[in-house]
Amino acid sequence: MRVKYFYDTDTALMEFTDKEISETRELSENIYVDIDQDGNVVSMTIEHAKVNAGLWEFSYQEMPRRDPKIPEQGAVR
């Protein structure tokens, strides 16, 4: 995953894969999602990112792996 911020336009681009984009869907006036031919998300564009995405405070945190001995929520035993 790559996150690019374009200061001049206050635009954030999050790229999840390098697959070819087959469609762009507008989720709202300032948020667009690019989809590949299989319906998977390729990237997301956020216009006015500092306001719409709180980009002024960006962080990344990897969460610890769940204990495989603990059943998933809703799992039947």
N, CA, C and O atoms as a Tripos MOL2 file, in Angstrom:
@<TRIPOS>MOLECULE
protein
  308   307    77     0     0
PROTEIN
NO_CHARGES

@<TRIPOS>ATOM
      1 N           0.8460   -1.1820    0.0000 N.3       1 MET1
      2 CA          0.0000    0.0000    0.0000 C.3       1 MET1
      3 C           0.8870    1.2390    0.0000 C.2       1 MET1
      4 O           1.8910    1.3090    0.7090 O.2       1 MET1
      5 N           0.4930    2.2040   -0.8060 N.am      2 ARG2
      6 CA          1.2080    3.4730   -0.8700 C.3       2 ARG2
      7 C           0.2030    4.6020   -0.6600 C.2       2 ARG2
      8 O          -0.9140    4.5620   -1.1760 O.2       2 ARG2
      9 N           0.6170    5.5970    0.0990 N.am      3 VAL3
     10 CA         -0.2000    6.7920    0.2850 C.3       3 VAL3
     11 C           0.5920    7.9730   -0.2520 C.2       3 VAL3
     12 O           1.7290    8.2120    0.1530 O.2       3 VAL3
     13 N          -0.0260    8.7070   -1.1700 N.am      4 LYS4
     14 CA          0.6040    9.9000   -1.7370 C.3       4 LYS4
     15 C          -0.2640   11.0970   -1.3890 C.2       4 LYS4
     16 O          -1.4910   11.0360   -1.4660 O.2       4 LYS4
     17 N           0.3910   12.1880   -1.0050 N.am      5 TYR5
     18 CA         -0.3340   13.4180   -0.7110 C.3       5 TYR5
     19 C           0.1610   14.5070   -1.6440 C.2       5 TYR5
     20 O           1.3610   14.7740   -1.7210 O.2       5 TYR5
     21 N          -0.7690   15.1330   -2.3520 N.am      6 PHE6
     22 CA         -0.4600   16.2050   -3.2870 C.3       6 PHE6
     23 C          -0.8350   17.5310   -2.6230 C.2       6 PHE6
     24 O          -2.0070   17.9060   -2.5680 O.2       6 PHE6
     25 N           0.1760   18.2230   -2.1260 N.am      7 TYR7
     26 CA         -0.0270   19.4410   -1.3460 C.3       7 TYR7
     27 C          -0.7800   20.5150   -2.1300 C.2       7 TYR7
     28 O          -1.6840   21.1560   -1.5950 O.2       7 TYR7
     29 N          -0.4110   20.7110   -3.3920 N.am      8 ASP8
     30 CA         -1.0090   21.7800   -4.2000 C.3       8 ASP8
     31 C          -2.5200   21.6540   -4.3460 C.2       8 ASP8
     32 O          -3.2210   22.6610   -4.4440 O.2       8 ASP8
     33 N          -3.0230   20.4250   -4.3620 N.am      9 THR9
     34 CA         -4.4630   20.2120   -4.5440 C.3       9 THR9
     35 C          -5.1410   19.6490   -3.2970 C.2       9 THR9
     36 O          -6.3500   19.4180   -3.3030 O.2       9 THR9
     37 N          -4.3720   19.4240   -2.2220 N.am     10 ASP10
     38 CA         -4.8820   18.8230   -0.9800 C.3      10 ASP10
     39 C          -5.6110   17.5130   -1.2870 C.2      10 ASP10
     40 O          -6.7360   17.2840   -0.8420 O.2      10 ASP10
     41 N          -4.9340   16.6680   -2.0590 N.am     11 THR11
     42 CA         -5.4960   15.3930   -2.4940 C.3      11 THR11
     43 C          -4.6650   14.2420   -1.9530 C.2      11 THR11
     44 O          -3.4370   14.2650   -2.0310 O.2      11 THR11
     45 N          -5.3340   13.2370   -1.4050 N.am     12 ALA12
     46 CA         -4.6590   12.0200   -0.9520 C.3      12 ALA12
     47 C          -5.0100   10.8880   -1.9010 C.2      12 ALA12
     48 O          -6.1650   10.7240   -2.2950 O.2      12 ALA12
     49 N          -4.0050   10.1130   -2.2590 N.am     13 LEU13
     50 CA         -4.1980    8.9470   -3.1140 C.3      13 LEU13
     51 C          -3.6510    7.7350   -2.3810 C.2      13 LEU13
     52 O          -2.4600    7.6730   -2.0760 O.2      13 LEU13
     53 N          -4.5200    6.7690   -2.0980 N.am     14 MET14
     54 CA         -4.1130    5.5180   -1.4630 C.3      14 MET14
     55 C          -4.1550    4.4250   -2.5110 C.2      14 MET14
     56 O          -5.2210    4.1090   -3.0400 O.2      14 MET14
     57 N          -3.0080    3.8460   -2.8130 N.am     15 GLU15
     58 CA         -2.9100    2.7940   -3.8220 C.3      15 GLU15
     59 C          -2.7340    1.4550   -3.1100 C.2      15 GLU15
     60 O          -1.7720    1.2520   -2.3700 O.2      15 GLU15
     61 N          -3.6750    0.5500   -3.3460 N.am     16 PHE16
     62 CA         -3.6590   -0.7460   -2.6820 C.3      16 PHE16
     63 C          -2.9970   -1.8260   -3.5260 C.2      16 PHE16
     64 O          -2.3460   -2.7240   -2.9920 O.2      16 PHE16
     65 N          -3.1600   -1.7400   -4.8390 N.am     17 THR17
     66 CA         -2.5350   -2.6920   -5.7620 C.3      17 THR17
     67 C          -2.1010   -1.9410   -7.0160 C.2      17 THR17
     68 O          -2.4110   -0.7630   -7.1910 O.2      17 THR17
     69 N          -1.3800   -2.6420   -7.8790 N.am     18 ASP18
     70 CA         -0.9560   -2.0700   -9.1550 C.3      18 ASP18
     71 C          -1.8200   -2.5590  -10.3170 C.2      18 ASP18
     72 O          -1.4650   -2.3680  -11.4800 O.2      18 ASP18
     73 N          -2.9520   -3.1890  -10.0030 N.am     19 LYS19
     74 CA         -3.8140   -3.7180  -11.0630 C.3      19 LYS19
     75 C          -4.4090   -2.5840  -11.8900 C.2      19 LYS19
     76 O          -4.5060   -1.4440  -11.4360 O.2      19 LYS19
     77 N          -4.8010   -2.9230  -13.1050 N.am     20 GLU20
     78 CA         -5.3860   -1.9450  -14.0140 C.3      20 GLU20
     79 C          -6.7780   -1.5440  -13.5390 C.2      20 GLU20
     80 O          -7.5740   -2.3900  -13.1340 O.2      20 GLU20
     81 N          -7.0570   -0.2640  -13.5920 N.am     21 ILE21
     82 CA         -8.3560    0.2670  -13.1750 C.3      21 ILE21
     83 C          -9.3510    0.0990  -14.3170 C.2      21 ILE21
     84 O          -9.0810    0.4950  -15.4500 O.2      21 ILE21
     85 N         -10.5110   -0.4950  -14.0070 N.am     22 SER22
     86 CA        -11.5380   -0.6530  -15.0390 C.3      22 SER22
     87 C         -12.7290    0.2750  -14.8090 C.2      22 SER22
     88 O         -13.5240    0.5030  -15.7210 O.2      22 SER22
     89 N         -12.8540    0.8130  -13.5870 N.am     23 GLU23
     90 CA        -13.9940    1.6860  -13.2790 C.3      23 GLU23
     91 C         -13.6390    2.5670  -12.0930 C.2      23 GLU23
     92 O         -12.9240    2.1420  -11.1850 O.2      23 GLU23
     93 N         -14.1390    3.7940  -12.1050 N.am     24 THR24
     94 CA        -14.0150    4.6950  -10.9580 C.3      24 THR24
     95 C         -15.4130    4.9870  -10.4470 C.2      24 THR24
     96 O         -16.2940    5.3860  -11.2080 O.2      24 THR24
     97 N         -15.6100    4.7850   -9.1450 N.am     25 ARG25
     98 CA        -16.9190    5.0310   -8.5290 C.3      25 ARG25
     99 C         -16.8130    6.2320   -7.5920 C.2      25 ARG25
    100 O         -15.8700    6.3380   -6.8090 O.2      25 ARG25
    101 N         -17.7750    7.1180   -7.6800 N.am     26 GLU26
    102 CA        -17.8240    8.2800   -6.8040 C.3      26 GLU26
    103 C         -18.6220    7.9020   -5.5580 C.2      26 GLU26
    104 O         -19.8220    7.6380   -5.6410 O.2      26 GLU26
    105 N         -17.9530    7.8770   -4.4060 N.am     27 LEU27
    106 CA        -18.6420    7.5580   -3.1590 C.3      27 LEU27
    107 C         -19.3070    8.7890   -2.5660 C.2      27 LEU27
    108 O         -20.3680    8.6990   -1.9480 O.2      27 LEU27
    109 N         -18.6800    9.9320   -2.7580 N.am     28 SER28
    110 CA        -19.2440   11.2110   -2.3420 C.3      28 SER28
    111 C         -18.6210   12.2830   -3.2240 C.2      28 SER28
    112 O         -17.8570   11.9730   -4.1370 O.2      28 SER28
    113 N         -18.9390   13.5190   -2.9580 N.am     29 GLU29
    114 CA        -18.4290   14.6140   -3.7830 C.3      29 GLU29
    115 C         -16.9020   14.6580   -3.8110 C.2      29 GLU29
    116 O         -16.3220   15.1300   -4.7890 O.2      29 GLU29
    117 N         -16.2430   14.1760   -2.7620 N.am     30 ASN30
    118 CA        -14.7910   14.2860   -2.6530 C.3      30 ASN30
    119 C         -14.0590   12.9580   -2.5230 C.2      30 ASN30
    120 O         -12.8450   12.9510   -2.3150 O.2      30 ASN30
    121 N         -14.7590   11.8380   -2.6410 N.am     31 ILE31
    122 CA        -14.1220   10.5250   -2.4630 C.3      31 ILE31
    123 C         -14.4470    9.6290   -3.6540 C.2      31 ILE31
    124 O         -15.6090    9.4290   -4.0080 O.2      31 ILE31
    125 N         -13.3850    9.0940   -4.2630 N.am     32 TYR32
    126 CA        -13.5090    8.2310   -5.4410 C.3      32 TYR32
    127 C         -12.7480    6.9350   -5.2010 C.2      32 TYR32
    128 O         -11.6640    6.9400   -4.6200 O.2      32 TYR32
    129 N         -13.3250    5.8260   -5.6540 N.am     33 VAL33
    130 CA        -12.6870    4.5200   -5.5160 C.3      33 VAL33
    131 C         -12.4980    3.9310   -6.9100 C.2      33 VAL33
    132 O         -13.4280    3.8920   -7.7160 O.2      33 VAL33
    133 N         -11.2880    3.4760   -7.1740 N.am     34 ASP34
    134 CA        -10.9720    2.8250   -8.4470 C.3      34 ASP34
    135 C         -11.0580    1.3190   -8.2620 C.2      34 ASP34
    136 O         -10.5310    0.7710   -7.2930 O.2      34 ASP34
    137 N         -11.7300    0.6480   -9.2060 N.am     35 ILE35
    138 CA        -12.0260   -0.7790   -9.1220 C.3      35 ILE35
    139 C         -11.3770   -1.5000  -10.2990 C.2      35 ILE35
    140 O         -11.3290   -0.9640  -11.4070 O.2      35 ILE35
    141 N         -10.8730   -2.7230  -10.0620 N.am     36 ASP36
    142 CA        -10.3250   -3.5230  -11.1670 C.3      36 ASP36
    143 C         -11.4400   -4.3410  -11.8150 C.2      36 ASP36
    144 O         -12.5920   -4.2620  -11.3890 O.2      36 ASP36
    145 N         -11.1100   -5.1190  -12.8320 N.am     37 GLN37
    146 CA        -12.1260   -5.8770  -13.5770 C.3      37 GLN37
    147 C         -12.8120   -6.9500  -12.7390 C.2      37 GLN37
    148 O         -13.8890   -7.4220  -13.1030 O.2      37 GLN37
    149 N         -12.1920   -7.3450  -11.6040 N.am     38 ASP38
    150 CA        -12.7910   -8.3540  -10.7300 C.3      38 ASP38
    151 C         -13.6120   -7.7370   -9.6020 C.2      38 ASP38
    152 O         -14.1460   -8.4600   -8.7610 O.2      38 ASP38
    153 N         -13.7180   -6.4030   -9.5760 N.am     39 GLY39
    154 CA        -14.5010   -5.7270   -8.5480 C.3      39 GLY39
    155 C         -13.7300   -5.4100   -7.2840 C.2      39 GLY39
    156 O         -14.3250   -5.0130   -6.2820 O.2      39 GLY39
    157 N         -12.4100   -5.5780   -7.3100 N.am     40 ASN40
    158 CA        -11.5790   -5.2860   -6.1420 C.3      40 ASN40
    159 C         -11.0960   -3.8390   -6.1730 C.2      40 ASN40
    160 O         -10.8850   -3.2660   -7.2420 O.2      40 ASN40
    161 N         -10.9240   -3.2560   -4.9860 N.am     41 VAL41
    162 CA        -10.4540   -1.8780   -4.8810 C.3      41 VAL41
    163 C          -8.9790   -1.8050   -5.2600 C.2      41 VAL41
    164 O          -8.1550   -2.5500   -4.7300 O.2      41 VAL41
    165 N          -8.6550   -0.9050   -6.1770 N.am     42 VAL42
    166 CA         -7.2750   -0.6660   -6.6070 C.3      42 VAL42
    167 C          -6.7080    0.5360   -5.8580 C.2      42 VAL42
    168 O          -5.5870    0.4930   -5.3510 O.2      42 VAL42
    169 N          -7.5010    1.6140   -5.7960 N.am     43 SER43
    170 CA         -7.0430    2.8270   -5.1270 C.3      43 SER43
    171 C          -8.2280    3.6740   -4.6960 C.2      43 SER43
    172 O          -9.3630    3.4520   -5.1160 O.2      43 SER43
    173 N          -7.9320    4.6560   -3.8400 N.am     44 MET44
    174 CA         -8.9490    5.5820   -3.3650 C.3      44 MET44
    175 C          -8.3620    6.9890   -3.4060 C.2      44 MET44
    176 O          -7.2260    7.2090   -2.9840 O.2      44 MET44
    177 N          -9.1350    7.9290   -3.9120 N.am     45 THR45
    178 CA         -8.7240    9.3280   -3.9650 C.3      45 THR45
    179 C          -9.6320   10.1360   -3.0560 C.2      45 THR45
    180 O         -10.8550    9.9990   -3.1010 O.2      45 THR45
    181 N          -9.0220   10.9820   -2.2270 N.am     46 ILE46
    182 CA         -9.7810   11.8510   -1.3330 C.3      46 ILE46
    183 C          -9.3780   13.2920   -1.6170 C.2      46 ILE46
    184 O          -8.2340   13.6890   -1.3960 O.2      46 ILE46
    185 N         -10.3360   14.0640   -2.1090 N.am     47 GLU47
    186 CA        -10.1180   15.4910   -2.3510 C.3      47 GLU47
    187 C         -10.3250   16.2420   -1.0380 C.2      47 GLU47
    188 O         -11.0870   15.7930   -0.1830 O.2      47 GLU47
    189 N          -9.6520   17.3820   -0.8730 N.am     48 HIS48
    190 CA         -9.7140   18.1600    0.3710 C.3      48 HIS48
    191 C          -9.3870   17.2460    1.5530 C.2      48 HIS48
    192 O         -10.1180   17.2020    2.5430 O.2      48 HIS48
    193 N          -8.2910   16.5300    1.4300 N.am     49 ALA49
    194 CA         -7.9350   15.4490    2.3560 C.3      49 ALA49
    195 C          -7.7110   15.9090    3.7880 C.2      49 ALA49
    196 O          -8.0250   15.1690    4.7210 O.2      49 ALA49
    197 N          -7.1870   17.0870    3.9850 N.am     50 LYS50
    198 CA         -6.9380   17.5450    5.3580 C.3      50 LYS50
    199 C          -8.2380   17.6730    6.1350 C.2      50 LYS50
    200 O          -8.2770   17.4020    7.3350 O.2      50 LYS50
    201 N          -9.3010   18.0840    5.4550 N.am     51 VAL51
    202 CA        -10.6020   18.2380    6.1050 C.3      51 VAL51
    203 C         -11.3780   16.9250    6.0950 C.2      51 VAL51
    204 O         -11.9040   16.5150    7.1300 O.2      51 VAL51
    205 N         -11.4580   16.2620    4.9480 N.am     52 ASN52
    206 CA        -12.3000   15.0780    4.7850 C.3      52 ASN52
    207 C         -11.7160   13.8030    5.3690 C.2      52 ASN52
    208 O         -12.4590   12.8710    5.6810 O.2      52 ASN52
    209 N         -10.4090   13.7460    5.5210 N.am     53 ALA53
    210 CA         -9.7990   12.5000    5.9990 C.3      53 ALA53
    211 C          -8.8990   12.7150    7.2070 C.2      53 ALA53
    212 O          -8.2290   11.7810    7.6480 O.2      53 ALA53
    213 N          -8.8700   13.9190    7.7440 N.am     54 GLY54
    214 CA         -7.9970   14.1780    8.8820 C.3      54 GLY54
    215 C          -6.5420   13.8680    8.5700 C.2      54 GLY54
    216 O          -5.8070   13.3860    9.4330 O.2      54 GLY54
    217 N          -6.1290   14.1400    7.3530 N.am     55 LEU55
    218 CA         -4.7890   13.7700    6.9140 C.3      55 LEU55
    219 C          -3.6980   14.5170    7.6610 C.2      55 LEU55
    220 O          -2.5370   14.1100    7.6260 O.2      55 LEU55
    221 N          -4.0470   15.5850    8.3240 N.am     56 TRP56
    222 CA         -3.0600   16.3220    9.1040 C.3      56 TRP56
    223 C          -2.4990   15.4570   10.2210 C.2      56 TRP56
    224 O          -1.4460   15.7670   10.7770 O.2      56 TRP56
    225 N          -3.2010   14.3630   10.5570 N.am     57 GLU57
    226 CA         -2.7300   13.4400   11.5870 C.3      57 GLU57
    227 C          -2.8080   12.0210   11.0310 C.2      57 GLU57
    228 O          -3.7760   11.3070   11.2910 O.2      57 GLU57
    229 N          -1.8030   11.6120   10.2740 N.am     58 PHE58
    230 CA         -1.7760   10.2980    9.6510 C.3      58 PHE58
    231 C          -0.8420    9.3970   10.4380 C.2      58 PHE58
    232 O           0.2790    9.7880   10.7650 O.2      58 PHE58
    233 N          -1.3030    8.1890   10.7420 N.am     59 SER59
    234 CA         -0.4340    7.2250   11.4220 C.3      59 SER59
    235 C          -0.7530    5.8230   10.9100 C.2      59 SER59
    236 O          -1.8080    5.5740   10.3260 O.2      59 SER59
    237 N           0.1800    4.9330   11.1440 N.am     60 TYR60
    238 CA          0.0250    3.5380   10.7420 C.3      60 TYR60
    239 C           0.3140    2.6880   11.9650 C.2      60 TYR60
    240 O           1.3030    2.9140   12.6610 O.2      60 TYR60
    241 N          -0.5350    1.7200   12.2300 N.am     61 GLN61
    242 CA         -0.3280    0.8390   13.3680 C.3      61 GLN61
    243 C          -0.6890   -0.5750   12.9560 C.2      61 GLN61
    244 O          -1.8130   -0.8370   12.5290 O.2      61 GLN61
    245 N           0.2580   -1.4790   13.0850 N.am     62 GLU62
    246 CA         -0.0140   -2.8830   12.8030 C.3      62 GLU62
    247 C          -0.4830   -3.5350   14.0940 C.2      62 GLU62
    248 O           0.1950   -3.4700   15.1190 O.2      62 GLU62
    249 N          -1.6460   -4.1610   14.0320 N.am     63 MET63
    250 CA         -2.2320   -4.7650   15.2210 C.3      63 MET63
    251 C          -1.6870   -6.1760   15.3920 C.2      63 MET63
    252 O          -1.4000   -6.8590   14.4090 O.2      63 MET63
    253 N          -1.5440   -6.6180   16.6530 N.am     64 PRO64
    254 CA         -1.0190   -7.9650   16.8810 C.3      64 PRO64
    255 C          -1.9830   -9.0210   16.3480 C.2      64 PRO64
    256 O          -3.1950   -8.8140   16.2840 O.2      64 PRO64
    257 N          -1.4180  -10.1330   15.9770 N.am     65 ARG65
    258 CA         -2.2160  -11.2400   15.4560 C.3      65 ARG65
    259 C          -3.0760  -11.8190   16.5710 C.2      65 ARG65
    260 O          -2.6400  -11.9560   17.7140 O.2      65 ARG65
    261 N          -4.2890  -12.1470   16.2140 N.am     66 ARG66
    262 CA         -5.1950  -12.7700   17.1960 C.3      66 ARG66
    263 C          -4.6920  -14.1460   17.5750 C.2      66 ARG66
    264 O          -4.0430  -14.8210   16.7760 O.2      66 ARG66
    265 N          -4.9870  -14.5550   18.7760 N.am     67 ASP67
    266 CA         -4.6530  -15.9010   19.2400 C.3      67 ASP67
    267 C          -5.5550  -16.8820   18.4920 C.2      67 ASP67
    268 O          -6.7770  -16.7960   18.6150 O.2      67 ASP67
    269 N          -4.9840  -17.8200   17.7140 N.am     68 PRO68
    270 CA         -5.8100  -18.7490   16.9310 C.3      68 PRO68
    271 C          -6.6660  -19.6660   17.8020 C.2      68 PRO68
    272 O          -7.5900  -20.3000   17.2920 O.2      68 PRO68
    273 N          -6.3840  -19.7520   19.0940 N.am     69 LYS69
    274 CA         -7.1700  -20.5990   20.0000 C.3      69 LYS69
    275 C          -8.4810  -19.9370   20.4000 C.2      69 LYS69
    276 O          -9.3890  -20.6040   20.8950 O.2      69 LYS69
    277 N          -8.5850  -18.6190   20.1860 N.am     70 ILE70
    278 CA         -9.8050  -17.8920   20.5290 C.3      70 ILE70
    279 C         -10.7270  -17.9040   19.3160 C.2      70 ILE70
    280 O         -10.3330  -17.4460   18.2440 O.2      70 ILE70
    281 N         -11.9630  -18.4250   19.4630 N.am     71 PRO71
    282 CA        -12.8710  -18.4840   18.3060 C.3      71 PRO71
    283 C         -13.2970  -17.0880   17.8570 C.2      71 PRO71
    284 O         -13.3690  -16.1610   18.6640 O.2      71 PRO71
    285 N         -13.5750  -16.9510   16.5690 N.am     72 GLU72
    286 CA        -14.0630  -15.6940   16.0130 C.3      72 GLU72
    287 C         -15.4390  -15.4000   16.5950 C.2      72 GLU72
    288 O         -16.1520  -16.3160   17.0060 O.2      72 GLU72
    289 N         -15.8140  -14.1210   16.6320 N.am     73 GLN73
    290 CA        -17.1430  -13.7610   17.1070 C.3      73 GLN73
    291 C         -18.1900  -14.4240   16.2390 C.2      73 GLN73
    292 O         -18.0800  -14.4270   15.0120 O.2      73 GLN73
    293 N         -19.1870  -14.9770   16.8610 N.am     74 GLY74
    294 CA        -20.2710  -15.6140   16.1300 C.3      74 GLY74
    295 C         -19.9490  -17.0200   15.6570 C.2      74 GLY74
    296 O         -20.7850  -17.6610   15.0200 O.2      74 GLY74
    297 N         -18.7570  -17.5100   15.9560 N.am     75 ALA75
    298 CA        -18.3800  -18.8640   15.5240 C.3      75 ALA75
    299 C         -19.1320  -19.8990   16.3460 C.2      75 ALA75
    300 O         -19.3190  -19.7360   17.5520 O.2      75 ALA75
    301 N         -19.5540  -20.9480   15.6920 N.am     76 VAL76
    302 CA        -20.2620  -22.0360   16.3600 C.3      76 VAL76
    303 C         -19.2390  -23.0710   16.7940 C.2      76 VAL76
    304 O         -18.3610  -23.4610   16.0240 O.2      76 VAL76
    305 N         -19.3670  -23.5090   18.0360 N.am     77 ARG77
    306 CA        -18.4300  -24.5200   18.5480 C.3      77 ARG77
    307 C         -18.9880  -25.9000   18.3960 C.2      77 ARG77
    308 O         -18.3360  -26.8740   18.7730 O.2      77 ARG77
@<TRIPOS>BOND
     1     1     2 1
     2     2     3 1
     3     3     4 2
     4     3     5 am
     5     5     6 1
     6     6     7 1
     7     7     8 2
     8     7     9 am
     9     9    10 1
    10    10    11 1
    11    11    12 2
    12    11    13 am
    13    13    14 1
    14    14    15 1
    15    15    16 2
    16    15    17 am
    17    17    18 1
    18    18    19 1
    19    19    20 2
    20    19    21 am
    21    21    22 1
    22    22    23 1
    23    23    24 2
    24    23    25 am
    25    25    26 1
    26    26    27 1
    27    27    28 2
    28    27    29 am
    29    29    30 1
    30    30    31 1
    31    31    32 2
    32    31    33 am
    33    33    34 1
    34    34    35 1
    35    35    36 2
    36    35    37 am
    37    37    38 1
    38    38    39 1
    39    39    40 2
    40    39    41 am
    41    41    42 1
    42    42    43 1
    43    43    44 2
    44    43    45 am
    45    45    46 1
    46    46    47 1
    47    47    48 2
    48    47    49 am
    49    49    50 1
    50    50    51 1
    51    51    52 2
    52    51    53 am
    53    53    54 1
    54    54    55 1
    55    55    56 2
    56    55    57 am
    57    57    58 1
    58    58    59 1
    59    59    60 2
    60    59    61 am
    61    61    62 1
    62    62    63 1
    63    63    64 2
    64    63    65 am
    65    65    66 1
    66    66    67 1
    67    67    68 2
    68    67    69 am
    69    69    70 1
    70    70    71 1
    71    71    72 2
    72    71    73 am
    73    73    74 1
    74    74    75 1
    75    75    76 2
    76    75    77 am
    77    77    78 1
    78    78    79 1
    79    79    80 2
    80    79    81 am
    81    81    82 1
    82    82    83 1
    83    83    84 2
    84    83    85 am
    85    85    86 1
    86    86    87 1
    87    87    88 2
    88    87    89 am
    89    89    90 1
    90    90    91 1
    91    91    92 2
    92    91    93 am
    93    93    94 1
    94    94    95 1
    95    95    96 2
    96    95    97 am
    97    97    98 1
    98    98    99 1
    99    99   100 2
   100    99   101 am
   101   101   102 1
   102   102   103 1
   103   103   104 2
   104   103   105 am
   105   105   106 1
   106   106   107 1
   107   107   108 2
   108   107   109 am
   109   109   110 1
   110   110   111 1
   111   111   112 2
   112   111   113 am
   113   113   114 1
   114   114   115 1
   115   115   116 2
   116   115   117 am
   117   117   118 1
   118   118   119 1
   119   119   120 2
   120   119   121 am
   121   121   122 1
   122   122   123 1
   123   123   124 2
   124   123   125 am
   125   125   126 1
   126   126   127 1
   127   127   128 2
   128   127   129 am
   129   129   130 1
   130   130   131 1
   131   131   132 2
   132   131   133 am
   133   133   134 1
   134   134   135 1
   135   135   136 2
   136   135   137 am
   137   137   138 1
   138   138   139 1
   139   139   140 2
   140   139   141 am
   141   141   142 1
   142   142   143 1
   143   143   144 2
   144   143   145 am
   145   145   146 1
   146   146   147 1
   147   147   148 2
   148   147   149 am
   149   149   150 1
   150   150   151 1
   151   151   152 2
   152   151   153 am
   153   153   154 1
   154   154   155 1
   155   155   156 2
   156   155   157 am
   157   157   158 1
   158   158   159 1
   159   159   160 2
   160   159   161 am
   161   161   162 1
   162   162   163 1
   163   163   164 2
   164   163   165 am
   165   165   166 1
   166   166   167 1
   167   167   168 2
   168   167   169 am
   169   169   170 1
   170   170   171 1
   171   171   172 2
   172   171   173 am
   173   173   174 1
   174   174   175 1
   175   175   176 2
   176   175   177 am
   177   177   178 1
   178   178   179 1
   179   179   180 2
   180   179   181 am
   181   181   182 1
   182   182   183 1
   183   183   184 2
   184   183   185 am
   185   185   186 1
   186   186   187 1
   187   187   188 2
   188   187   189 am
   189   189   190 1
   190   190   191 1
   191   191   192 2
   192   191   193 am
   193   193   194 1
   194   194   195 1
   195   195   196 2
   196   195   197 am
   197   197   198 1
   198   198   199 1
   199   199   200 2
   200   199   201 am
   201   201   202 1
   202   202   203 1
   203   203   204 2
   204   203   205 am
   205   205   206 1
   206   206   207 1
   207   207   208 2
   208   207   209 am
   209   209   210 1
   210   210   211 1
   211   211   212 2
   212   211   213 am
   213   213   214 1
   214   214   215 1
   215   215   216 2
   216   215   217 am
   217   217   218 1
   218   218   219 1
   219   219   220 2
   220   219   221 am
   221   221   222 1
   222   222   223 1
   223   223   224 2
   224   223   225 am
   225   225   226 1
   226   226   227 1
   227   227   228 2
   228   227   229 am
   229   229   230 1
   230   230   231 1
   231   231   232 2
   232   231   233 am
   233   233   234 1
   234   234   235 1
   235   235   236 2
   236   235   237 am
   237   237   238 1
   238   238   239 1
   239   239   240 2
   240   239   241 am
   241   241   242 1
   242   242   243 1
   243   243   244 2
   244   243   245 am
   245   245   246 1
   246   246   247 1
   247   247   248 2
   248   247   249 am
   249   249   250 1
   250   250   251 1
   251   251   252 2
   252   251   253 am
   253   253   254 1
   254   254   255 1
   255   255   256 2
   256   255   257 am
   257   257   258 1
   258   258   259 1
   259   259   260 2
   260   259   261 am
   261   261   262 1
   262   262   263 1
   263   263   264 2
   264   263   265 am
   265   265   266 1
   266   266   267 1
   267   267   268 2
   268   267   269 am
   269   269   270 1
   270   270   271 1
   271   271   272 2
   272   271   273 am
   273   273   274 1
   274   274   275 1
   275   275   276 2
   276   275   277 am
   277   277   278 1
   278   278   279 1
   279   279   280 2
   280   279   281 am
   281   281   282 1
   282   282   283 1
   283   283   284 2
   284   283   285 am
   285   285   286 1
   286   286   287 1
   287   287   288 2
   288   287   289 am
   289   289   290 1
   290   290   291 1
   291   291   292 2
   292   291   293 am
   293   293   294 1
   294   294   295 1
   295   295   296 2
   296   295   297 am
   297   297   298 1
   298   298   299 1
   299   299   300 2
   300   299   301 am
   301   301   302 1
   302   302   303 1
   303   303   304 2
   304   303   305 am
   305   305   306 1
   306   306   307 1
   307   307   308 2
@<TRIPOS>SUBSTRUCTURE
     1 MET1         2 RESIDUE 1 A MET
     2 ARG2         6 RESIDUE 1 A ARG
     3 VAL3        10 RESIDUE 1 A VAL
     4 LYS4        14 RESIDUE 1 A LYS
     5 TYR5        18 RESIDUE 1 A TYR
     6 PHE6        22 RESIDUE 1 A PHE
     7 TYR7        26 RESIDUE 1 A TYR
     8 ASP8        30 RESIDUE 1 A ASP
     9 THR9        34 RESIDUE 1 A THR
    10 ASP10       38 RESIDUE 1 A ASP
    11 THR11       42 RESIDUE 1 A THR
    12 ALA12       46 RESIDUE 1 A ALA
    13 LEU13       50 RESIDUE 1 A LEU
    14 MET14       54 RESIDUE 1 A MET
    15 GLU15       58 RESIDUE 1 A GLU
    16 PHE16       62 RESIDUE 1 A PHE
    17 THR17       66 RESIDUE 1 A THR
    18 ASP18       70 RESIDUE 1 A ASP
    19 LYS19       74 RESIDUE 1 A LYS
    20 GLU20       78 RESIDUE 1 A GLU
    21 ILE21       82 RESIDUE 1 A ILE
    22 SER22       86 RESIDUE 1 A SER
    23 GLU23       90 RESIDUE 1 A GLU
    24 THR24       94 RESIDUE 1 A THR
    25 ARG25       98 RESIDUE 1 A ARG
    26 GLU26      102 RESIDUE 1 A GLU
    27 LEU27      106 RESIDUE 1 A LEU
    28 SER28      110 RESIDUE 1 A SER
    29 GLU29      114 RESIDUE 1 A GLU
    30 ASN30      118 RESIDUE 1 A ASN
    31 ILE31      122 RESIDUE 1 A ILE
    32 TYR32      126 RESIDUE 1 A TYR
    33 VAL33      130 RESIDUE 1 A VAL
    34 ASP34      134 RESIDUE 1 A ASP
    35 ILE35      138 RESIDUE 1 A ILE
    36 ASP36      142 RESIDUE 1 A ASP
    37 GLN37      146 RESIDUE 1 A GLN
    38 ASP38      150 RESIDUE 1 A ASP
    39 GLY39      154 RESIDUE 1 A GLY
    40 ASN40      158 RESIDUE 1 A ASN
    41 VAL41      162 RESIDUE 1 A VAL
    42 VAL42      166 RESIDUE 1 A VAL
    43 SER43      170 RESIDUE 1 A SER
    44 MET44      174 RESIDUE 1 A MET
    45 THR45      178 RESIDUE 1 A THR
    46 ILE46      182 RESIDUE 1 A ILE
    47 GLU47      186 RESIDUE 1 A GLU
    48 HIS48      190 RESIDUE 1 A HIS
    49 ALA49      194 RESIDUE 1 A ALA
    50 LYS50      198 RESIDUE 1 A LYS
    51 VAL51      202 RESIDUE 1 A VAL
    52 ASN52      206 RESIDUE 1 A ASN
    53 ALA53      210 RESIDUE 1 A ALA
    54 GLY54      214 RESIDUE 1 A GLY
    55 LEU55      218 RESIDUE 1 A LEU
    56 TRP56      222 RESIDUE 1 A TRP
    57 GLU57      226 RESIDUE 1 A GLU
    58 PHE58      230 RESIDUE 1 A PHE
    59 SER59      234 RESIDUE 1 A SER
    60 TYR60      238 RESIDUE 1 A TYR
    61 GLN61      242 RESIDUE 1 A GLN
    62 GLU62      246 RESIDUE 1 A GLU
    63 MET63      250 RESIDUE 1 A MET
    64 PRO64      254 RESIDUE 1 A PRO
    65 ARG65      258 RESIDUE 1 A ARG
    66 ARG66      262 RESIDUE 1 A ARG
    67 ASP67      266 RESIDUE 1 A ASP
    68 PRO68      270 RESIDUE 1 A PRO
    69 LYS69      274 RESIDUE 1 A LYS
    70 ILE70      278 RESIDUE 1 A ILE
    71 PRO71      282 RESIDUE 1 A PRO
    72 GLU72      286 RESIDUE 1 A GLU
    73 GLN73      290 RESIDUE 1 A GLN
    74 GLY74      294 RESIDUE 1 A GLY
    75 ALA75      298 RESIDUE 1 A ALA
    76 VAL76      302 RESIDUE 1 A VAL
    77 ARG77      306 RESIDUE 1 A ARG
